[in-house]
């Protein structure tokens, strides 16, 4: 990872698929995806439900959300896409700003497709420093 504007975010929740971290000085909640594939759609729903509950407890309106999906395994089968379509609005709503950190053009294209579907504005980029600057704006 590149240099951050503040000390490392504090880990507040983690499992094999996601870590949720809080950078209080910048007002940013990080959701960092691991490279471990989901075993089933039920696991996708359970894990993302737990992530959502964790973020609900943080008070979404005081934070921006940074989704770091650089390590995520590629997946776009119909069942996975349908599950994300159901979960994504619950996951992303209520934050000051939303940003998605991607590794590749393919990842950016998938994130852009999701943004068109749910109409939640977000910045999608592979430039971590630029994304942090965007998300830190109050």
Secondary structure as UniProt FT lines:
FT   STRAND          10..14
FT   STRAND          18..23
FT   TURN            24..27
FT   STRAND          28..33
FT   HELIX           41..56
FT   TURN            57..58
FT   HELIX           60..62
FT   STRAND          64..68
FT   TURN            70..71
FT   HELIX           78..92
FT   TURN            93..94
FT   STRAND          98..101
FT   HELIX           105..118
FT   STRAND          123..125
FT   HELIX           128..136
//
